[in-house]
């Protein structure tokens, strides 16, 4: 699961017993050598699916981590890309990863909590990859409201949504076990470390996005294939700021 350059067991244990912010500060230098990073096929599939929805002037990577989403936005946005995260270590790794490039949009990095974004409605596109497990269900409405407030009218908030693990499968029990361990850890240890894989469920997420003022569609990411029953392995949520808050779901 980890490359030889990835974190040691001791480093992971120290991170797991820290707060979310400090834990990711510690993990940041080796984060891209772990299985926690978003895989290139997912990033490429989202980029290809979003491109026809443009053009986009400015893009926002919400909870940007080491900058994988910002790299996607550099391909899609013409003028500016902003990555926001509350971990200074992850922002430093993102800055080093993307580096200074004379061509393409300007890239900015902002340290802030995604539940209190410091932006005017200045973005045409917002993305997020792999961060939603760090928000408790009760925190998501404010998170979505903050992204909505940061988008221009007509702006889109997009993110991949993998199909849920089949009940009884190895992945199902792995995710169930991870969440159970995290709940016990947070009962017994402070500060808490919020990271749950099974709390971000599609029906609730769609309803919360609508309540935040988005019109929501689902697009299958065909590049990632389909399961044996014909359903997509992964869909892309496309939440559009249009003031109506109604959904035009495409569930193919």
Phi and psi restraints in degrees (value plus and minus 20) as a CYANA .aco file:
   2 UNK   PHI    -136.2   -96.2
   2 UNK   PSI     126.3   166.3
   3 UNK   PHI     -97.8   -57.8
   3 UNK   PSI     146.8   186.8
   4 UNK   PHI     -79.6   -39.6
   4 UNK   PSI     -41.8    -1.8
   5 UNK   PHI    -109.6   -69.6
   5 UNK   PSI     -19.5    20.5
   6 UNK   PHI     -95.9   -55.9
   6 UNK   PSI     157.3   197.3
   7 UNK   PHI     -88.3   -48.3
   7 UNK   PSI     130.1   170.1
   8 UNK   PHI     -98.4   -58.4
   8 UNK   PSI     148.0   188.0
   9 UNK   PHI     -79.9   -39.9
   9 UNK   PSI     -60.8   -20.8
  10 UNK   PHI     -83.2   -43.2
  10 UNK   PSI     -61.7   -21.7
  11 UNK   PHI     -84.2   -44.2
  11 UNK   PSI     -59.1   -19.1
  12 UNK   PHI     -86.5   -46.5
  12 UNK   PSI     -58.5   -18.5
  13 UNK   PHI     -84.9   -44.9
  13 UNK   PSI     -62.3   -22.3
  14 UNK   PHI     -83.0   -43.0
  14 UNK   PSI     -62.2   -22.2
  15 UNK   PHI     -82.1   -42.1
  15 UNK   PSI     -64.3   -24.3
  16 UNK   PHI     -86.0   -46.0
  16 UNK   PSI     -42.8    -2.8
  17 UNK   PHI    -116.1   -76.1
  17 UNK   PSI     -12.3    27.7
  18 UNK   PHI    -121.5   -81.5
  18 UNK   PSI     156.5   196.5
  19 UNK   PHI     -90.5   -50.5
  19 UNK   PSI     146.5   186.5
  20 UNK   PHI     -78.4   -38.4
  20 UNK   PSI     -67.1   -27.1
  21 UNK   PHI     -83.1   -43.1
  21 UNK   PSI     -71.3   -31.3
  22 UNK   PHI     -89.3   -49.3
  22 UNK   PSI     -54.8   -14.8
  23 UNK   PHI     -80.2   -40.2
  23 UNK   PSI     -61.9   -21.9
  24 UNK   PHI     -96.6   -56.6
  24 UNK   PSI     -47.6    -7.6
  25 UNK   PHI     -78.8   -38.8
  25 UNK   PSI     -61.9   -21.9
  26 UNK   PHI     -90.1   -50.1
  26 UNK   PSI     -59.6   -19.6
  27 UNK   PHI     -99.6   -59.6
  27 UNK   PSI     -41.3    -1.3
  28 UNK   PHI     -69.8   -29.8
  28 UNK   PSI     -67.3   -27.3
  29 UNK   PHI     -81.4   -41.4
  29 UNK   PSI     -43.6    -3.6
  30 UNK   PHI    -137.4   -97.4
  30 UNK   PSI     -10.9    29.1
  31 UNK   PHI     -79.2   -39.2
  31 UNK   PSI     -60.9   -20.9
  32 UNK   PHI     -91.6   -51.6
  32 UNK   PSI     -25.3    14.7
  33 UNK   PHI    -120.2   -80.2
  33 UNK   PSI      -4.6    35.4
  34 UNK   PHI    -136.6   -96.6
  34 UNK   PSI     143.9   183.9
  35 UNK   PHI     -96.9   -56.9
  35 UNK   PSI     -20.2    19.8
  36 UNK   PHI     -97.5   -57.5
  36 UNK   PSI     -38.8     1.2
  37 UNK   PHI     -90.3   -50.3
  37 UNK   PSI     133.1   173.1
  38 UNK   PHI     -93.7   -53.7
  38 UNK   PSI     113.3   153.3
  39 UNK   PHI     -92.5   -52.5
  39 UNK   PSI     129.0   169.0
  40 UNK   PHI     -74.9   -34.9
  40 UNK   PSI     -59.8   -19.8
  41 UNK   PHI     -79.0   -39.0
  41 UNK   PSI     -57.3   -17.3
  42 UNK   PHI     -88.0   -48.0
  42 UNK   PSI     -65.4   -25.4
  43 UNK   PHI     -80.0   -40.0
  43 UNK   PSI     -64.7   -24.7
  44 UNK   PHI     -86.1   -46.1
  44 UNK   PSI     -59.8   -19.8
  45 UNK   PHI     -84.1   -44.1
  45 UNK   PSI     -61.5   -21.5
  46 UNK   PHI     -86.3   -46.3
  46 UNK   PSI     -64.4   -24.4
  47 UNK   PHI     -78.1   -38.1
  47 UNK   PSI     -65.2   -25.2
  48 UNK   PHI     -85.9   -45.9
  48 UNK   PSI     -55.2   -15.2
  49 UNK   PHI     -95.7   -55.7
  49 UNK   PSI     -51.0   -11.0
  50 UNK   PHI    -101.4   -61.4
  50 UNK   PSI     -51.9   -11.9
  51 UNK   PHI     -72.0   -32.0
  51 UNK   PSI     -64.2   -24.2
  52 UNK   PHI     -86.9   -46.9
  52 UNK   PSI     -33.5     6.5
  53 UNK   PHI    -101.7   -61.7
  53 UNK   PSI     -31.1     8.9
  54 UNK   PHI     -97.5   -57.5
  54 UNK   PSI    -186.9  -146.9
  55 UNK   PHI     -99.2   -59.2
  55 UNK   PSI     139.6   179.6
  56 UNK   PHI    -145.2  -105.2
  56 UNK   PSI     116.6   156.6
  57 UNK   PHI    -107.9   -67.9
  57 UNK   PSI     -71.4   -31.4
  58 UNK   PHI    -150.2  -110.2
  58 UNK   PSI     118.0   158.0
  59 UNK   PHI    -145.8  -105.8
  59 UNK   PSI     129.2   169.2
  60 UNK   PHI    -144.2  -104.2
  60 UNK   PSI     104.7   144.7
  61 UNK   PHI    -119.2   -79.2
  61 UNK   PSI      86.8   126.8
  62 UNK   PHI    -104.2   -64.2
  62 UNK   PSI     105.1   145.1
  63 UNK   PHI      38.1    78.1
  63 UNK   PSI      42.2    82.2
  64 UNK   PHI     -91.1   -51.1
  64 UNK   PSI     -39.0     1.0
  65 UNK   PHI      37.2    77.2
  65 UNK   PSI    -151.0  -111.0
  66 UNK   PHI    -107.6   -67.6
  66 UNK   PSI      -8.9    31.1
  67 UNK   PHI      77.3   117.3
  67 UNK   PSI      -4.0    36.0
  68 UNK   PHI     -83.0   -43.0
  68 UNK   PSI     -62.9   -22.9
  69 UNK   PHI     -87.1   -47.1
  69 UNK   PSI     -55.4   -15.4
  70 UNK   PHI     -84.3   -44.3
  70 UNK   PSI     -54.0   -14.0
  71 UNK   PHI     -84.0   -44.0
  71 UNK   PSI     -59.6   -19.6
  72 UNK   PHI     -81.5   -41.5
  72 UNK   PSI     -64.8   -24.8
  73 UNK   PHI     -84.7   -44.7
  73 UNK   PSI     -51.6   -11.6
  74 UNK   PHI     -80.8   -40.8
  74 UNK   PSI     -50.3   -10.3
  75 UNK   PHI     -97.9   -57.9
  75 UNK   PSI     -41.7    -1.7
  76 UNK   PHI    -127.7   -87.7
  76 UNK   PSI     -42.5    -2.5
  77 UNK   PHI    -128.4   -88.4
  77 UNK   PSI     125.6   165.6
  78 UNK   PHI    -110.8   -70.8
  78 UNK   PSI     -52.8   -12.8
  79 UNK   PHI    -135.2   -95.2
  79 UNK   PSI     -68.4   -28.4
  80 UNK   PHI    -169.0  -129.0
  80 UNK   PSI     123.9   163.9
  81 UNK   PHI    -148.5  -108.5
  81 UNK   PSI     112.7   152.7
  82 UNK   PHI    -145.2  -105.2
  82 UNK   PSI     107.9   147.9
  83 UNK   PHI    -125.8   -85.8
  83 UNK   PSI     113.9   153.9
  84 UNK   PHI    -146.1  -106.1
  84 UNK   PSI     114.1   154.1
  85 UNK   PHI    -176.9  -136.9
  85 UNK   PSI     136.3   176.3
  86 UNK   PHI    -117.7   -77.7
  86 UNK   PSI     -18.2    21.8
  87 UNK   PHI    -118.9   -78.9
  87 UNK   PSI      95.5   135.5
  88 UNK   PHI     -82.8   -42.8
  88 UNK   PSI     -54.6   -14.6
  89 UNK   PHI     -85.1   -45.1
  89 UNK   PSI     -62.0   -22.0
  90 UNK   PHI     -87.0   -47.0
  90 UNK   PSI     -58.9   -18.9
  91 UNK   PHI     -83.6   -43.6
  91 UNK   PSI     -59.6   -19.6
  92 UNK   PHI     -83.5   -43.5
  92 UNK   PSI     -61.1   -21.1
  93 UNK   PHI     -85.9   -45.9
  93 UNK   PSI     -58.3   -18.3
  94 UNK   PHI     -85.1   -45.1
  94 UNK   PSI     -62.4   -22.4
  95 UNK   PHI     -81.8   -41.8
  95 UNK   PSI     -61.1   -21.1
  96 UNK   PHI     -89.9   -49.9
  96 UNK   PSI     -58.0   -18.0
  97 UNK   PHI     -83.5   -43.5
  97 UNK   PSI     -66.2   -26.2
  98 UNK   PHI    -104.0   -64.0
  98 UNK   PSI     -51.8   -11.8
  99 UNK   PHI      44.8    84.8
  99 UNK   PSI    -193.9  -153.9
 100 UNK   PHI    -112.5   -72.5
 100 UNK   PSI     100.6   140.6
 101 UNK   PHI    -144.5  -104.5
 101 UNK   PSI     103.2   143.2
 102 UNK   PHI     -88.3   -48.3
 102 UNK   PSI     -46.1    -6.1
 103 UNK   PHI    -118.4   -78.4
 103 UNK   PSI     141.8   181.8
 104 UNK   PHI      65.8   105.8
 104 UNK   PSI    -195.3  -155.3
 105 UNK   PHI     -89.7   -49.7
 105 UNK   PSI     136.1   176.1
 106 UNK   PHI     -87.5   -47.5
 106 UNK   PSI     118.9   158.9
 107 UNK   PHI    -135.5   -95.5
 107 UNK   PSI     106.4   146.4
 108 UNK   PHI    -137.1   -97.1
 108 UNK   PSI     132.6   172.6
 109 UNK   PHI    -145.8  -105.8
 109 UNK   PSI     110.7   150.7
 110 UNK   PHI    -148.8  -108.8
 110 UNK   PSI     108.9   148.9
 111 UNK   PHI    -111.0   -71.0
 111 UNK   PSI      97.2   137.2
 112 UNK   PHI    -185.6  -145.6
 112 UNK   PSI     139.1   179.1
 113 UNK   PHI    -102.3   -62.3
 113 UNK   PSI     110.9   150.9
 114 UNK   PHI     -84.6   -44.6
 114 UNK   PSI     -37.1     2.9
 115 UNK   PHI    -103.8   -63.8
 115 UNK   PSI     -20.3    19.7
 116 UNK   PHI    -169.3  -129.3
 116 UNK   PSI      44.5    84.5
 117 UNK   PHI     -88.8   -48.8
 117 UNK   PSI     115.9   155.9
 118 UNK   PHI    -114.0   -74.0
 118 UNK   PSI      19.0    59.0
 119 UNK   PHI    -137.8   -97.8
 119 UNK   PSI     124.9   164.9
 120 UNK   PHI     -96.0   -56.0
 120 UNK   PSI     149.9   189.9
 121 UNK   PHI     -91.7   -51.7
 121 UNK   PSI      64.0   104.0
 122 UNK   PHI    -140.7  -100.7
 122 UNK   PSI     -19.9    20.1
 123 UNK   PHI    -133.5   -93.5
 123 UNK   PSI     125.4   165.4
 124 UNK   PHI    -114.6   -74.6
 124 UNK   PSI     -42.2    -2.2
 125 UNK   PHI    -166.4  -126.4
 125 UNK   PSI     112.7   152.7
 126 UNK   PHI    -145.8  -105.8
 126 UNK   PSI     120.8   160.8
 127 UNK   PHI    -150.6  -110.6
 127 UNK   PSI     141.6   181.6
 128 UNK   PHI    -174.6  -134.6
 128 UNK   PSI     118.3   158.3
 129 UNK   PHI    -151.0  -111.0
 129 UNK   PSI      95.2   135.2
 130 UNK   PHI      53.5    93.5
 130 UNK   PSI      -3.1    36.9
 131 UNK   PHI    -126.3   -86.3
 131 UNK   PSI     -32.3     7.7
 132 UNK   PHI     -89.3   -49.3
 132 UNK   PSI     -41.3    -1.3
 133 UNK   PHI     -86.7   -46.7
 133 UNK   PSI     -32.7     7.3
 134 UNK   PHI    -106.5   -66.5
 134 UNK   PSI     -17.1    22.9
 135 UNK   PHI    -138.5   -98.5
 135 UNK   PSI     107.9   147.9
 136 UNK   PHI     -87.0   -47.0
 136 UNK   PSI     133.2   173.2
 137 UNK   PHI     -71.9   -31.9
 137 UNK   PSI     -57.0   -17.0
 138 UNK   PHI     -90.0   -50.0
 138 UNK   PSI     -35.4     4.6
 139 UNK   PHI    -111.3   -71.3
 139 UNK   PSI     -37.4     2.6
 140 UNK   PHI     -83.6   -43.6
 140 UNK   PSI     -60.6   -20.6
 141 UNK   PHI     -75.8   -35.8
 141 UNK   PSI     -60.2   -20.2
 142 UNK   PHI     -90.2   -50.2
 142 UNK   PSI     -58.6   -18.6
 143 UNK   PHI     -78.2   -38.2
 143 UNK   PSI     -68.8   -28.8
 144 UNK   PHI     -86.8   -46.8
 144 UNK   PSI     -56.0   -16.0
 145 UNK   PHI     -84.3   -44.3
 145 UNK   PSI     -57.4   -17.4
 146 UNK   PHI     -87.7   -47.7
 146 UNK   PSI     -61.2   -21.2
 147 UNK   PHI     -84.9   -44.9
 147 UNK   PSI     -63.3   -23.3
 148 UNK   PHI     -76.8   -36.8
 148 UNK   PSI     -63.8   -23.8
 149 UNK   PHI     -88.4   -48.4
 149 UNK   PSI     -40.5    -0.5
 150 UNK   PHI    -109.2   -69.2
 150 UNK   PSI     -28.4    11.6
 151 UNK   PHI    -116.8   -76.8
 151 UNK   PSI     126.7   166.7
 152 UNK   PHI     -90.6   -50.6
 152 UNK   PSI     139.2   179.2
 153 UNK   PHI     -74.7   -34.7
 153 UNK   PSI     111.8   151.8
 154 UNK   PHI      67.9   107.9
 154 UNK   PSI     -28.1    11.9
 155 UNK   PHI     -87.4   -47.4
 155 UNK   PSI     137.6   177.6
 156 UNK   PHI    -142.0  -102.0
 156 UNK   PSI     122.2   162.2
 157 UNK   PHI    -133.3   -93.3
 157 UNK   PSI      97.6   137.6
 158 UNK   PHI    -147.2  -107.2
 158 UNK   PSI     127.0   167.0
 159 UNK   PHI    -181.4  -141.4
 159 UNK   PSI     132.3   172.3
 160 UNK   PHI     -98.0   -58.0
 160 UNK   PSI     129.5   169.5
 161 UNK   PHI    -154.3  -114.3
 161 UNK   PSI      74.7   114.7
 162 UNK   PHI     -82.8   -42.8
 162 UNK   PSI     130.8   170.8
 163 UNK   PHI     -82.6   -42.6
 163 UNK   PSI     124.7   164.7
 164 UNK   PHI     -84.8   -44.8
 164 UNK   PSI     128.9   168.9
 165 UNK   PHI     -82.9   -42.9
 165 UNK   PSI     121.5   161.5
 166 UNK   PHI     -86.2   -46.2
 166 UNK   PSI     116.0   156.0
 167 UNK   PHI     -77.7   -37.7
 167 UNK   PSI     108.3   148.3
 168 UNK   PHI      71.3   111.3
 168 UNK   PSI     -29.3    10.7
 169 UNK   PHI     -94.7   -54.7
 169 UNK   PSI     147.1   187.1
 170 UNK   PHI     -80.7   -40.7
 170 UNK   PSI     -62.2   -22.2
 171 UNK   PHI     -84.1   -44.1
 171 UNK   PSI     -59.8   -19.8
 172 UNK   PHI     -76.8   -36.8
 172 UNK   PSI     -69.2   -29.2
 173 UNK   PHI     -92.3   -52.3
 173 UNK   PSI     -50.2   -10.2
 174 UNK   PHI     -83.5   -43.5
 174 UNK   PSI     -67.6   -27.6
 175 UNK   PHI     -87.4   -47.4
 175 UNK   PSI     -60.6   -20.6
 176 UNK   PHI     -80.8   -40.8
 176 UNK   PSI     -64.8   -24.8
 177 UNK   PHI     -85.0   -45.0
 177 UNK   PSI     -61.0   -21.0
 178 UNK   PHI     -80.4   -40.4
 178 UNK   PSI     -67.5   -27.5
 179 UNK   PHI     -83.5   -43.5
 179 UNK   PSI     -57.9   -17.9
 180 UNK   PHI     -84.5   -44.5
 180 UNK   PSI     -62.9   -22.9
 181 UNK   PHI     -82.3   -42.3
 181 UNK   PSI     -61.9   -21.9
 182 UNK   PHI     -85.0   -45.0
 182 UNK   PSI     -57.6   -17.6
 183 UNK   PHI     -85.7   -45.7
 183 UNK   PSI     -61.7   -21.7
 184 UNK   PHI     -84.9   -44.9
 184 UNK   PSI     -64.4   -24.4
 185 UNK   PHI     -76.7   -36.7
 185 UNK   PSI     -63.7   -23.7
 186 UNK   PHI     -94.8   -54.8
 186 UNK   PSI     -40.7    -0.7
 187 UNK   PHI     -94.5   -54.5
 187 UNK   PSI     -50.9   -10.9
 188 UNK   PHI    -123.7   -83.7
 188 UNK   PSI     -32.7     7.3
 189 UNK   PHI    -158.2  -118.2
 189 UNK   PSI     120.6   160.6
 190 UNK   PHI    -146.4  -106.4
 190 UNK   PSI     123.9   163.9
 191 UNK   PHI     -94.2   -54.2
 191 UNK   PSI     138.3   178.3
 192 UNK   PHI     -93.2   -53.2
 192 UNK   PSI     137.2   177.2
 193 UNK   PHI    -146.1  -106.1
 193 UNK   PSI      83.2   123.2
 194 UNK   PHI    -105.3   -65.3
 194 UNK   PSI      93.0   133.0
 195 UNK   PHI    -179.9  -139.9
 195 UNK   PSI      82.0   122.0
 196 UNK   PHI    -147.6  -107.6
 196 UNK   PSI     116.4   156.4
 197 UNK   PHI    -112.0   -72.0
 197 UNK   PSI     -39.2     0.8
 198 UNK   PHI    -130.2   -90.2
 198 UNK   PSI      -5.5    34.5
 199 UNK   PHI    -121.8   -81.8
 199 UNK   PSI     -26.6    13.4
 200 UNK   PHI    -122.2   -82.2
 200 UNK   PSI      65.3   105.3
 201 UNK   PHI    -123.8   -83.8
 201 UNK   PSI     118.0   158.0
 202 UNK   PHI     -76.4   -36.4
 202 UNK   PSI     -69.7   -29.7
 203 UNK   PHI     -78.3   -38.3
 203 UNK   PSI     -63.9   -23.9
 204 UNK   PHI     -86.5   -46.5
 204 UNK   PSI     -60.1   -20.1
 205 UNK   PHI     -83.6   -43.6
 205 UNK   PSI     -64.5   -24.5
 206 UNK   PHI     -80.6   -40.6
 206 UNK   PSI     -62.8   -22.8
 207 UNK   PHI     -86.6   -46.6
 207 UNK   PSI     -59.9   -19.9
 208 UNK   PHI     -86.1   -46.1
 208 UNK   PSI     -56.7   -16.7
 209 UNK   PHI     -85.0   -45.0
 209 UNK   PSI     -62.4   -22.4
 210 UNK   PHI     -81.3   -41.3
 210 UNK   PSI     -63.8   -23.8
 211 UNK   PHI     -84.4   -44.4
 211 UNK   PSI     -47.3    -7.3
 212 UNK   PHI     -96.7   -56.7
 212 UNK   PSI     -28.3    11.7
 213 UNK   PHI      88.1   128.1
 213 UNK   PSI      -8.9    31.1
 214 UNK   PHI    -113.8   -73.8
 214 UNK   PSI     128.1   168.1
 215 UNK   PHI    -115.3   -75.3
 215 UNK   PSI     111.6   151.6
 216 UNK   PHI    -139.2   -99.2
 216 UNK   PSI     116.2   156.2
 217 UNK   PHI    -150.2  -110.2
 217 UNK   PSI     136.2   176.2
 218 UNK   PHI    -137.6   -97.6
 218 UNK   PSI     113.6   153.6
 219 UNK   PHI    -143.6  -103.6
 219 UNK   PSI     106.9   146.9
 220 UNK   PHI     -86.9   -46.9
 220 UNK   PSI     117.1   157.1
 221 UNK   PHI    -111.2   -71.2
 221 UNK   PSI      68.0   108.0
 222 UNK   PHI     -82.4   -42.4
 222 UNK   PSI     -47.8    -7.8
 223 UNK   PHI     -82.4   -42.4
 223 UNK   PSI     -40.9    -0.9
 224 UNK   PHI    -114.8   -74.8
 224 UNK   PSI     -18.9    21.1
 225 UNK   PHI      66.5   106.5
 225 UNK   PSI    -199.7  -159.7
 226 UNK   PHI    -148.1  -108.1
 226 UNK   PSI     137.1   177.1
 227 UNK   PHI    -102.2   -62.2
 227 UNK   PSI     156.0   196.0
 228 UNK   PHI     -80.4   -40.4
 228 UNK   PSI     -49.2    -9.2
 229 UNK   PHI    -105.2   -65.2
 229 UNK   PSI     -17.0    23.0
 230 UNK   PHI      72.6   112.6
 230 UNK   PSI     -28.0    12.0
 231 UNK   PHI     -98.3   -58.3
 231 UNK   PSI     131.4   171.4
 232 UNK   PHI     -85.2   -45.2
 232 UNK   PSI     123.7   163.7
 233 UNK   PHI     -88.8   -48.8
 233 UNK   PSI     -48.3    -8.3
 234 UNK   PHI    -172.1  -132.1
 234 UNK   PSI     119.2   159.2
 235 UNK   PHI    -134.7   -94.7
 235 UNK   PSI     140.4   180.4
 236 UNK   PHI    -130.1   -90.1
 236 UNK   PSI     104.7   144.7
 237 UNK   PHI    -102.5   -62.5
 237 UNK   PSI     107.4   147.4
 238 UNK   PHI    -139.1   -99.1
 238 UNK   PSI      85.8   125.8
 239 UNK   PHI    -126.9   -86.9
 239 UNK   PSI      97.0   137.0
 240 UNK   PHI    -126.4   -86.4
 240 UNK   PSI     110.4   150.4
 241 UNK   PHI    -101.7   -61.7
 241 UNK   PSI      82.4   122.4
 242 UNK   PHI    -152.1  -112.1
 242 UNK   PSI     -15.3    24.7
 243 UNK   PHI      66.4   106.4
 243 UNK   PSI     -29.8    10.2
 244 UNK   PHI    -114.1   -74.1
 244 UNK   PSI     -54.9   -14.9
 245 UNK   PHI      48.7    88.7
 245 UNK   PSI       4.1    44.1
 246 UNK   PHI    -126.8   -86.8
 246 UNK   PSI     135.0   175.0
 247 UNK   PHI    -124.8   -84.8
 247 UNK   PSI     117.8   157.8
 248 UNK   PHI    -139.2   -99.2
 248 UNK   PSI      51.3    91.3
 249 UNK   PHI     -87.8   -47.8
 249 UNK   PSI     120.4   160.4
 250 UNK   PHI    -137.6   -97.6
 250 UNK   PSI      86.8   126.8
 251 UNK   PHI    -123.8   -83.8
 251 UNK   PSI      -0.9    39.1
